Every structure is written in C-alpha cells, then in structure tokens.
Amino acid sequence: MSSFITVLLDGLAYGMVLFIISVGLTVTMGLMRITNVAHGGFAMVGGYLAAMMIRAGVPFFPAAILASVAAGLVGGAVEMTVLRPLYRKGELAQVLLTFGLTFVFIAGLTLLFGTNSQAVPLPDYLSGSVHIGFRDYPAYRLFLIATGLVLAVFLWLVVDRSLYGAKLRAAVDNPRIARAVGINVNRLFTGTFIAGCGLAGFGGVVGAELLMLEPFYALKYLVVFLVVVVVGGLGNFKGSFVAALAIGIIDTAGKFFFPNISAYFFFSLVFVLLLWRPNGLMPAKSAA
Amino acid sequence: MRKQLVGFCAVGALLAATGIASAETVKVGVISTFSGGFARWGEQMKRGIEIYQKHHGDSVKGNKIEIVYRDDTGPVPDKARQLAEELILREKVQFIAGFPWSPNALAVADVVTEAKVPTIIWNAATGVITRRSPYFVRTSFTLPQVAYPMGVWAGKNGVKTAITAITEFAPGVDAETFFIKAFKENGGQVLESIRMPLSTTDFSPFFERILNAKPDALFMFGPGGPSSQGIIATWASRLRPAGIKLLATNEIQEIDLVGVGKNGIGAISTGHYTETNDNELNKRMWADMKAMYGEKAIADIAMVATYDGMEMIYRVVEKLGPRAKPEDIMQMMSNMSFPSPRGRLVIDPKERDVVNDVDIRKVDESGGRVTNVAFDKVPSVKDPWKEANPAK
C-alpha cells in the first residue's frame, strides 16, 4: 500500500512537470495550427539560465522566475521574427524551420556550456525529505505537485473566467469568426506564445531533477511533450492537464509493475488510446 | 677516381635516404565522436592527444606525427567503416585509433585487416573486439574485466542479495552477465534483473520496486552522461537511506559526478583508472590538462586510453622507424608494458588486449571535489569474456 501511494505521488510529480512544459505547446499547436517542434528548446533555455544564475548566487525562486521570463522573451522574439512569416506556409515548412531552430538551440548551448548535463541546485528546504505519515518522501516532488496544482488552478481561472481567456477560447475554436468579431488573433497569439514559452522555461527549471538538462534535452523529451498534447487534444488546457497526469501516472506505474516492458507498455497504451479517440481525450471544437 | 666517385655517390645516396627518412610524416587517423550528444568522447580523446604531444613533442626522431581527425557522429557503424576506408585510401594513414563505440570498432575490422593497418581501440569495451582482427590492439578496458571483479568483491564483502538494473543495450547486457556470474560464484543471490529502456527519464518507479525487494545492493549499468546521473541521483534519494548499496563500474567517473554532486557519495565501483591515482604521470597529466583547458577540465578513461595509445605509437616509431611492416608493429604493440596514468599499461600478447589492475573505489569528497577514492585493488585482470570463450 505504501508503495502504491509512493508510485502515485511519483507519477503525479512527473505528470505536473509534463503539464507545465506542454501546456504552452498545446496553445501553439491548437490556436494557430503551428507545428512547433522547438518547444522543448524553450524549456531547456529556461533551465540552463536558471542553473547559471543559481551558481552565480541568485536564490532558487527569483532565478526560476527570471529564467522563465527570459525564456518567454526568447519565445516572443522567435515568434515575431521567424515563425510569423510561416503561418500560411503549411505544416512541412513549419516542421522544418522549428526543427532547424531546435538544432540551433542544441548547438548554441553545446558551444556555451559543453555537452555535460547541468544540475539546477535545489535550495536546502527542497532537497531533503518530508515525513508523510508512513515514510519519508522527497520534498522536491511534493513541491512539484503543489506548484503544478497552483499553476493549473491559475490557468483555469485565466482561460475559463477572464475576458482574455474567453477571447483565446474563441480564437482556438474558430479563428475566422474570432477575427470577424474584432479579436486581434495575431496579438493574442504572440502574447500566449510568450506565456507558453515562459511556462516551458519554468518547467525546465523546476523539472530539471526529472528531465535532466543537457543540450539534447530539446529532442530527447520532445516525443513525450507531443504525446501530452495529442492525447489531451490540440488546444485544450484541461485536456493537457488530464493527459499529462494520466501519462505521468501510467508511465510510472508501468515501470513499477512491469519494469522490463515499460517502454512498450506506455506506447502501446497511447497507440490504443489514439485509435479509440484520434483527436485526443478532449479535442477543441475546431479540431473535432 | 672512378671508385671515389662511386663512393661519393653512395655516401650521397645514403645521406639523401636518411634525409628523407628523418623528414617522414607518420599519419594517425583518429575516428571518434566530435559532434552530437556524445561529443564529449571526441573532445576527451583530442585532449589526451594534445596533452601527450605537449609532453613528448609532435615528432619522434624527426618524424612528424600527424593526427587526422574524423567524426563518426556516434554509434554509427557504417559511417565508421566509410571513414576508415577513406583514411586508408586517401589519407594513407599508418595507424588508425579512436572508437568510443563497440559497433563502430567491429565494423572496421575487415577493412583494417585487408589493408593491414595497425588499429588501436581507445575505448570500445565489448570483449570480442580484439578477436575480430589481428591488427586490433586495445588500451582501454573490457566491460567483463570490470563487472566481474565487482561481483567477486560484493560476494566476499557481506553482500548476500542484489538486484541488477541496466539500461538496455549490448554493453549493459555484458556487464549484467559477468556481474551475475561472479556474484553467484561467490555465494550471492540475484533477486531480479531489471532492464530499463534507454529513454528512461524518471528512474524512481524502478527504484521503488527495488526498495520493496530489499536487496543488500543494487548493481547498475548506464550509458554514461545524464542517464547514469539520473540512476545515481535516484539511488541517493530512495535506496541509500534504506541502506542499499550502489555497485557500478566505469560509469561512475568524476567527470559524471559533476552533475550528481554529493548524491554520489558512498557509491562503490570498479574501474581500471581512478582519477585520484597517486602516480607521477597521472598528477602531471592533470596539472597540464588544467593549464591547457581550464580548471573545469576533468580526466576520464577516454583521455587515459588515448594518452597510452599515443605512447604506443611513439614507441613504435622510435624503435621501428616511420615505415615499419604492419606485422612488426603488431608484434611490438602486443608485447608492450609501460607506465600509464592508470598505473601501468600491459598488453596480453596472446589476445592483443589490455590487462588491467582493477581498482575498487568509493565515491567521496576529497580536496573539495566529489571523486573516486580507491580502497582495494584486483591486480592483473585479463578479460574474463575471453576466458569464458576460448579461441578456437
């Protein structure tokens, strides 16, 4: 029983990291139909920046927030300069360009930091263990779960309860009508893209213990991020939350119960799920 | 008069001949990984060469030793084979060296055998490699050579039960097989053998399973880099508090401990090169490395195997000259024994493979760095794979 709860907590913590990083991607791919395979790159940039700042003496949280802002700004710059001209060019051009961008990230970080992995040092109060009734459990993972929950509630309030959110949902569901009623979809998109990249950067920092920072981060974990988006349904926030948690828990449980076939187990489940619901668990209306 | 003339000519020809000989260039083709996620291998080998040339110059008796680098981009056997052909046909190299990867080394065996080019393996650690070509010689180690002593040590030092957890690829299986063999021979019991996918990011569920089984120790094998670091970090947070030991081989190197920090403390491993070795050559290599590449540079097994491989080539050119017959070169290289940063490099002439003293080390904090500290040694270990698979 104790192991059961531990595995559940481990899965939740992993799922929360996936959610924080992937939620921006679901916006990019859902809102403007941009196939952005460079998303992991923004998470990686955030992580590297935070690692650098913390080593230079900046405390953990300010470093994490500054690094996410920086990742968001990098994202904004990329969106305005190289992505925008591609909106009407079709998926192949978008995949090629963002894939190339991923290699730019990889080569740039290799040049600056070398090929070794980078540790993001945790503050003392996060690196220890907390007694949770039946055993000691790493404080860091409890922190991940809490952070993920807070962010999820915050995003839900923004998306479901604010005017900004209403416009965003309108633009996701039907960009043409949204434009017709006077919503500036392009500006909405840039703003959301920046926020999404910022969140990815934040995920890169706080998730660095689970998804190790190294130059190939952007490619290595891309598949998992894409799986979250596809399983959740393009452009659906709640969908990506549910999908990220489900994937985190299923993957973790798979490794615990069937360690020698865990990779097949995970991808077979995704395969079956997509056969059953090709548009994901909760597709946005425009995709259905 | 006529006689004199002939004499002059002969002397002149002799002078000319030695003149040419002393201006010869010996080309060494190095096939290693210089780009992509595994570029550290190439970088460390290049540094090993440069440090060696700083110590011994870039020529031997006036013969310039020229290094020609080629990038195999990772474990890509076809690419390695094509590069070897190019080095032999176009660059006309006298030696080939490098090979971080076993599949790449195996892929060039036919090529170097046919062209009779002496080839030095600077890392690839699968046992069978040196059997595949009479022109192969190895200065690194073999996986069974380090995994087997780990199993023996565990069995003799109070470890009764163990679980093995390896990332799933060929060398991992080699490590698993020989650890289990040695551990069982020494009275140990293996509770479970877990094979984790290479793509694993979060190791905690595997470790939760191991925690439930309560073995005395976990034997791990990782591919080096982030993946191995993830295994070590998860051990530190989940299994170390429960008193489960971590046993490993060469993937616990100081160069990888940088990303792990104090999480690694207490891990026990076997390896043929320990960074804190107290010999003059090792200290000199470290000092020059720091001077040449900065304080952050760290020596590893790739650098040491390269350093020793260069010593082999220099000794051959010194004694046999720049244009020796490949058979003579192989004969000489197979019988070599000389001081190395690891202690001593010894080649077993029968198998053309390295015989290593295997250190048993523990990760500890020493002089402000988290590194390996050797506390025991198994002298002169030959490759156990070859003993288990005698040549026909």
Interface residues (C-beta under 8 A of the other chain):
Chain A: S3 T6 V7 D10 G11 Y14 T110 G114 T115 N116 S117 Q118 A119 P121 S129 D136 P138 E209 L210 L211 M212 E214 P215 F216 K220 Y221 V224 D251 T252 A253 G254 K255 F256 P259 N260 S262 A263
Chain B: G36 G37 F38 A39 R40 E43 I194 R195 M196 P197 S199 T200 T201 D202 S204 P205 F206 E208 R209 L211 N212 G225 P226 S227 Q229 G230 A233 S237 P241 I255 V258 G259 V260 G261
